[in-house]
Amino acid sequence: MVYALDTQTGDEKWSFNTNSTFGDWASVTVYNGVVYAAPRTNQFYAIDAYDGTEVWSKSTLGETGTSPTIVDNTAFFGSSNDRIYALDVNDGQEKWTSELSTNAYTPTTVSDERLYIGLGSRVRALNKNTGEHLWDFSTDFFIRSTPTVYNGTVYFGSSNSMYAVNTTNGDKEWELETAGSVYSSPTVVTGSYSTDSRVLLGTLGHHDQWAEEARSSKPVADFTYAPRQPTAQGDIEFDASASQAPDSEIVQYEWDFSGDDTTDSTGEKTVFSFDEGSHQVTLTVRDDEGNVASTQEIVEVGPERINVSVTASDTEVEVNESTYVTYSVANFLTSDKIDVQLLVDTPSDVDVTSVRGADEGSNQFTATTTLPPSSQEEIRVTLTITGAGTHAISAIADYHVSGNPSNADRTVRSLTITADSTNGEGPSEKEAESSGVGVVSDRTPGFGISESIVALGGASYVMKKRIFDSGEKSD
């Protein structure tokens, strides 16, 4: 079981059942808002750090039970089937595996282009990009500690000795007999620290002086985003609440989504959407003392799955006059069905009337449907504007590939309708559609992916190519 606890109160935020225990020295690894766990089973898990839901899982040929190492968007870990695995952290796809001659239960260390792991009485070095075997160093005793790498040397302990081995060729530089077994990773103290060391600055086992230096007063920028596998034109919620300022207060959050060093959005949380492809996202935080910190991440955006559009027969009406709004949902996938829940949301002085499945006088209407591959469906509603002014009419579509609700997504579309007691008639429906009335924004304020995604189900009120108006059907 994996637990997430509130650091202030100890209250449980979430738990995730792995159906197995973990190794005696194993721990989870958190990277970019995802918890990576390798319990004593033939399954490796990626878990959302903020809500405890499964992002993906990967079956292995043997049980794992070790602490994974994450470097360059790759998760490295060993297993009981004499293999070491390298998986893509985004989707769990296997980058490579390397066959070993024994079980691999100690965590790996990655430095430069090499990966190091203890195997029984040996340390093995492999190419971190391919898994190619580079060299072995053998001892007479069992190796229990995870190697530490510093300045071209690998340091590790065994049941009765400490060793220093050259990273290039595996030659022994020195050996020191100890009074007992060495279980922890060695710490290198030279008056400065190196990022080569697996044990990071200020963490367990490091020198007190280093830990004190690690307590910097500068802010630290950090963010997560959801969904973790976004699609083109789908809303992505970015959350910078993980950013920290130990001795000050963060007063400004700046987001660069275009990679041009300009600010595209501000605020601790924001919503954005991209075209298909790789996009660099930069978060810059500023504290009340003028200190600045930044972090970057590449967001991979998949092809567009769904399109939602909103058009109106009239966008300028008189108070208490009605207008027709047509919502269209299209499935761009060629082989998968998509389950869609469409929520029509209007201000309190705009009533949804004369639409099948909605109550007279309501300002919301929900419809569910399953879209076959490469299909489009529509629903028409009548809106009665009861108050003067400009009114935002929104369509919120929660959707996922049929049979895969864990990969849910959300798209929001909107248009505005102006009501005035002196206005004349607006454009006809044909004129409105042909002139592009209803071209909408991808990012409507107030709706984010963090809101609960309602389970899809129930009767479908969106009909394939059938439009309902005043309860009557027309083709």
C-alpha positions in Angstrom: 0.0 0.0 0.0 1.2 3.5 -0.8 0.0 6.4 1.5 0.0 10.1 1.1 -0.2 12.1 4.3 -0.6 15.7 5.2 2.8 16.9 6.5 1.1 19.3 9.0 -1.6 17.1 10.5 -0.7 13.5 9.5 -4.1 13.1 7.9 -4.4 10.6 5.1 -4.8 12.4 1.7 -5.1 9.2 -0.3 -3.9 5.6 -0.4 -3.2 3.3 -3.3 -3.4 -0.5 -3.0 -0.5 -2.3 -4.8 -1.7 -5.7 -3.6 1.7 -6.4 -2.3 4.4 -5.3 0.3 7.6 -3.5 -0.5 11.2 -4.5 0.0 12.9 -3.8 3.3 14.8 -0.8 2.0 12.5 0.2 -0.8 10.8 3.5 -1.1 8.7 5.3 -3.7 10.2 7.9 -6.0 8.3 11.2 -6.8 9.0 12.9 -10.1 7.0 15.7 -11.7 3.9 15.1 -9.7 3.9 11.3 -10.2 4.7 8.7 -7.6 6.6 5.7 -9.0 6.4 2.5 -7.0 7.9 -1.0 -7.4 6.3 -3.3 -4.8 7.1 -7.0 -4.4 5.0 -8.1 -7.3 5.4 -8.2 -11.1 3.8 -4.8 -11.5 5.4 -1.3 -11.6 3.0 1.6 -10.9 2.8 5.3 -11.8 0.4 7.1 -9.4 -0.8 10.7 -9.5 0.8 12.4 -6.5 -2.2 14.6 -5.9 -5.2 12.4 -6.0 -3.7 8.8 -5.8 -5.2 7.6 -9.1 -3.3 5.3 -11.3 -1.6 7.0 -14.3 -0.3 3.8 -15.8 1.2 0.4 -14.7 3.6 -2.0 -16.3 3.9 -5.8 -15.9 7.3 -7.2 -15.4 8.5 -10.8 -15.7 9.5 -11.0 -12.0 8.8 -9.1 -8.8 10.5 -5.8 -8.2 10.4 -4.6 -4.6 13.1 -1.9 -5.0 13.4 1.9 -5.2 13.2 3.2 -8.8 15.6 5.8 -10.0 14.3 8.5 -12.3 16.7 10.2 -14.7 15.9 11.9 -18.1 12.3 10.9 -18.0 13.3 7.2 -17.6 12.6 4.9 -14.6 15.3 2.4 -13.9 14.8 -0.6 -11.6 15.7 -4.3 -11.2 13.6 -7.4 -10.6 13.8 -11.0 -9.5 13.8 -12.4 -13.0 17.4 -11.3 -13.4 16.6 -8.2 -15.4 16.9 -4.5 -15.2 14.2 -2.3 -16.8 14.2 1.2 -18.3 10.7 2.6 -18.8 9.4 5.8 -20.2 7.9 7.7 -17.2 5.2 9.2 -19.4 3.5 6.0 -20.5 5.4 3.1 -19.1 6.7 2.0 -22.5 9.8 -0.1 -22.3 13.0 1.6 -23.6 15.2 -1.4 -22.9 15.8 -4.3 -20.6 19.1 -6.0 -19.8 19.5 -9.6 -18.7 21.6 -10.1 -15.5 22.9 -13.2 -13.9 21.2 -12.7 -10.6 18.3 -10.9 -8.9 18.5 -7.1 -8.8 17.1 -5.7 -5.6 19.4 -2.8 -4.8 18.4 0.6 -6.3 20.4 1.8 -9.3 22.6 4.9 -9.6 22.8 6.9 -12.8 25.7 9.3 -13.5 26.7 10.8 -16.8 25.9 8.1 -19.4 26.3 5.1 -17.1 24.0 3.1 -14.7 25.4 1.2 -11.7 23.8 -1.5 -9.8 24.8 -4.0 -7.1 24.3 -7.7 -8.1 25.0 -10.1 -5.3 28.8 -9.8 -4.8 29.3 -7.6 -7.9 28.7 -4.1 -9.1 27.8 -3.8 -12.8 28.0 -0.7 -15.1 25.7 -0.4 -18.1 25.0 2.2 -20.7 22.0 4.1 -19.4 20.6 4.7 -22.9 20.9 1.2 -24.3 21.5 -1.2 -21.4 24.7 -2.4 -22.9 27.0 -4.2 -20.4 30.2 -2.1 -19.8 32.0 -3.8 -16.9 31.7 -5.8 -13.7 33.6 -5.5 -10.4 33.5 -8.5 -8.2 34.0 -8.8 -4.4 34.1 -11.7 -2.0 31.0 -10.5 -0.1 27.4 -9.5 -0.6 26.8 -5.9 -1.7 23.9 -4.3 0.1 24.5 -0.6 -0.4 23.6 1.6 -3.5 26.7 3.0 -5.2 27.5 6.7 -4.9 29.4 8.3 -7.8 31.7 11.3 -7.5 34.4 12.7 -9.7 35.0 9.6 -11.8 34.8 7.1 -8.9 32.1 4.7 -7.8 31.9 4.2 -4.0 30.0 1.3 -2.4 30.1 -1.1 0.6 29.8 -4.8 1.0 29.4 -7.2 4.0 32.9 -6.3 5.3 34.5 -3.6 3.1 34.3 -0.2 1.4 35.4 0.1 -2.2 36.4 2.8 -4.6 36.2 1.8 -8.3 37.0 3.7 -11.5 33.8 4.6 -13.4 35.4 4.1 -16.9 36.9 0.7 -16.7 35.8 -0.8 -13.3 39.4 -1.0 -11.9 39.8 -0.9 -8.1 41.3 2.3 -6.7 41.2 1.2 -3.1 39.5 -1.0 -0.5 39.0 -0.5 3.2 37.9 -3.4 5.5 35.1 -2.4 7.8 34.0 -3.8 11.2 30.6 -4.8 9.8 28.2 -4.7 6.9 27.7 -1.4 5.0 24.0 -1.0 4.3 23.7 2.7 3.3 25.0 4.7 0.4 28.4 6.3 1.1 28.7 10.1 1.4 31.5 12.0 -0.2 32.7 15.1 1.7 35.3 17.2 -0.1 34.4 20.7 1.0 31.8 20.9 -1.8 29.1 18.7 -3.2 28.6 17.1 -6.6 25.4 16.5 -8.4 26.9 13.2 -9.5 26.1 11.7 -6.1 22.9 9.7 -5.9 22.3 10.9 -2.4 21.2 14.5 -3.0 22.4 17.5 -1.0 20.8 17.8 2.4 19.2 14.3 2.4 19.8 11.2 4.5 23.5 10.4 5.1 25.0 13.8 4.1 27.3 15.9 6.2 25.6 18.4 8.6 27.5 21.2 6.9 26.0 20.3 3.6 22.5 20.0 5.0 22.8 23.5 6.5 23.9 24.9 3.1 20.9 23.3 1.5 18.5 25.4 3.5 18.5 28.2 1.0 16.3 31.2 1.4 15.6 31.4 -2.3 12.2 30.2 -3.6 11.9 26.9 -5.5 9.6 26.7 -8.6 7.7 23.5 -9.1 4.5 22.6 -10.9 2.3 19.8 -12.0 -0.3 19.5 -14.8 -3.4 17.4 -15.5 -4.3 15.3 -17.4 -0.8 13.7 -17.6 -1.5 12.6 -21.2 -3.1 15.7 -22.7 -4.6 15.9 -26.2 -4.6 18.7 -28.7 -7.1 21.5 -27.9 -8.0 19.9 -24.6 -7.8 22.0 -21.5 -4.7 21.4 -19.3 -4.7 22.6 -15.8 -1.3 23.8 -14.5 -0.7 24.0 -10.7 2.2 25.7 -9.1 1.2 25.1 -5.5 4.2 22.8 -5.0 6.5 25.9 -5.3 8.1 26.9 -2.0 9.8 29.9 -0.4 11.1 28.7 3.0 11.9 32.2 4.4 9.7 34.4 2.3 6.4 34.5 0.4 5.8 33.9 -3.3 3.9 36.8 -4.7 4.1 36.2 -8.4 3.6 33.2 -10.7 4.5 33.7 -14.4 3.8 31.1 -17.1 5.5 30.9 -20.5 3.6 28.4 -22.7 5.1 29.6 -26.1 8.8 29.2 -25.3 9.6 32.8 -26.3 10.4 34.1 -22.8 7.1 36.1 -22.6 4.4 35.7 -19.9 1.3 34.0 -21.3 -0.5 33.7 -18.0 -0.2 34.5 -14.3 -1.4 33.0 -11.1 -0.7 29.9 -9.0 -3.1 27.9 -11.1 -4.0 28.4 -14.8 -5.5 26.5 -17.7 -4.0 26.3 -21.2 -4.3 24.2 -24.4 -1.9 23.3 -27.1 -1.7 21.9 -30.6 -0.4 18.4 -31.0 3.4 18.1 -30.4 6.1 18.9 -27.8 5.7 22.2 -25.9 8.1 23.7 -23.4 6.4 25.2 -20.3 8.3 27.5 -18.1 7.2 28.6 -14.6 8.9 31.6 -13.0 8.1 32.5 -9.3 9.1 35.7 -7.5 9.0 36.2 -3.7 8.4 39.3 -1.6 12.2 39.9 -1.3 12.7 40.0 -5.1 14.2 36.5 -5.4 13.4 34.7 -8.6 13.3 30.9 -9.5 12.3 29.1 -12.6 11.6 25.6 -13.8 10.9 24.0 -17.2 9.2 20.9 -18.4 8.3 19.5 -21.9 4.6 18.7 -22.2 3.8 16.1 -24.8 0.4 16.6 -26.4 -1.3 13.9 -28.4 -3.6 14.2 -31.3 -7.0 15.8 -30.9 -9.7 13.3 -30.0 -12.8 15.4 -29.9 -14.1 18.8 -31.1 -16.9 20.7 -29.4 -18.5 23.7 -31.1 -21.3 26.1 -30.2 -23.3 28.2 -32.7 -26.3 30.5 -32.2 -29.2 31.6 -34.4 -29.1 35.1 -32.9 -26.4 36.6 -30.7 -28.2 39.9 -30.2 -31.8 39.6 -28.8 -34.3 41.5 -26.8 -35.0 40.7 -23.1 -37.4 37.7 -22.8 -36.7 36.8 -26.4 -35.5 33.3 -27.4 -32.5 32.2 -29.5 -31.5 28.7 -30.7 -28.1 27.4 -29.7 -26.6 24.3 -31.4 -24.0 22.2 -29.7 -21.9 19.9 -32.0 -19.6 17.1 -30.8 -17.3 15.3 -33.2 -15.1 12.2 -32.6 -11.9 12.5 -34.6 -10.7 9.0 -33.7 -11.0 6.5 -36.5 -11.1 3.3 -34.5 -12.3 4.1 -30.9 -15.7 5.1 -29.5 -15.7 8.1 -27.1 -18.1 8.5 -24.2 -19.2 12.1 -23.8 -21.1 14.0 -21.1 -22.1 17.5 -22.3 -23.2 20.1 -19.8 -24.9 23.3 -21.0 -24.2 26.0 -18.5 -25.8 29.4 -18.6 -26.1 32.4 -16.2 -29.0 32.5 -13.8 -31.0 34.9 -16.1 -30.7 32.7 -19.2 -33.2 29.8 -19.1 -32.9 26.5 -21.0 -36.3 25.8 -22.5 -37.9 23.5 -25.0 -35.2 20.8 -25.1 -35.8 17.2 -24.5 -34.5 16.1 -21.1 -34.3 19.6 -19.5 -36.7 21.1 -17.1 -38.5 24.3 -18.1 -36.8 27.3 -16.5 -33.6 25.5 -15.7 -30.2 27.1 -16.5 -28.4 23.8 -17.0 -28.8 20.8 -19.1 -26.8 17.6 -19.2 -26.7 15.0 -22.0 -24.6 11.9 -22.4 -23.8 9.9 -25.5 -21.3 7.5 -27.0 -19.8 8.7 -30.3 -18.8 6.1 -32.8 -15.5 6.5 -34.6 -15.4 9.5 -37.1 -18.9 10.6 -36.2 -20.6 13.9 -35.2 -23.7 14.5 -33.1 -25.7 17.6 -32.3 -28.2 19.0 -29.8 -30.2 22.1 -30.2 -31.6 24.0 -27.3 -33.8 27.1 -27.0 -32.5 29.8 -24.6 -34.7 32.5 -23.2 -32.8 35.6 -22.1 -34.6 37.1 -19.1 -32.0 39.8 -18.2 -30.3 42.6 -20.1 -26.6 42.5 -20.7 -24.0 40.2 -22.2 -24.3 36.5 -21.2 -21.7 33.8 -21.6 -23.1 30.5 -22.7 -20.8 27.5 -22.1 -20.6 23.9 -23.2 -18.5 21.7 -21.0 -17.6 18.3 -22.4 -16.2 15.6 -20.2 -15.1 12.6 -22.3 -12.9 9.5 -22.5 -12.3 6.6 -24.8 -15.0 4.0 -24.2 -13.8 1.5 -21.6 -11.0 3.7 -20.4 -12.5 6.2 -17.9 -9.1 6.7 -16.1 -7.9 8.8 -19.1 -10.7 11.4 -18.9 -10.4 14.8 -20.4 -12.4 18.1 -20.5 -13.1 20.7 -23.2 -14.9 24.0 -22.6 -16.4 26.1 -25.4 -18.5 29.3 -25.1 -20.1 32.2 -26.9 -21.8 35.4 -25.8 -25.3 36.6 -26.4 -26.3 40.2 -25.8 -29.8 41.1 -24.7 -31.3 44.6 -24.8 -34.8 45.8 -24.7 -34.2 48.1 -27.7 -32.5 45.6 -30.0 -34.1 44.5 -33.2 -33.9 41.1 -34.7 -30.5 39.5 -34.9 -29.0 37.6 -37.9 -30.8 34.5 -39.2 -29.6 31.1 -38.2 -28.2 30.5 -41.7 -26.4 33.9 -41.6 -25.0 33.2 -38.1 -23.6 29.8 -39.0 -22.1 30.9 -42.3 -20.5 34.0 -40.8 -18.8 32.0 -38.0 -21.0 33.1 -35.1 -20.0 31.0 -32.1 -16.3 30.8 -32.7 -15.2 30.2 -29.2 -12.4 30.4 -26.6 -10.5 27.3 -25.6 -10.0 28.6 -22.1 -13.2 29.8 -20.4 -12.5 31.1 -16.9 -13.9 29.1 -14.0 -13.8 25.6 -15.4 -10.7 23.4 -14.7 -9.8 19.8 -15.0 -9.4 19.7 -11.2 -13.2 19.8 -10.9 -14.8 16.5 -10.5 -15.4 14.6 -13.7 -18.9 13.2 -13.5 -19.4 9.6 -14.4 -20.9 9.0 -17.8 -24.1 7.1 -18.0 -27.8 7.3 -18.1 -30.1 8.0 -21.0 -28.6 9.8 -24.0 -30.2 13.1 -25.0 -27.7 13.9 -27.8 -29.0 12.2 -31.0 -27.0 11.2 -34.0 -27.8 13.9 -36.6 -31.2 14.5 -35.0 -31.9 17.9 -33.7 -34.6 18.5 -31.1 -36.4 21.8 -31.0 -39.5 22.5 -28.8 -39.8 18.7 -28.4 -40.3 18.1 -32.1 -37.9 16.1 -34.3 -36.6 17.3 -37.6 -33.9 15.7 -39.8 
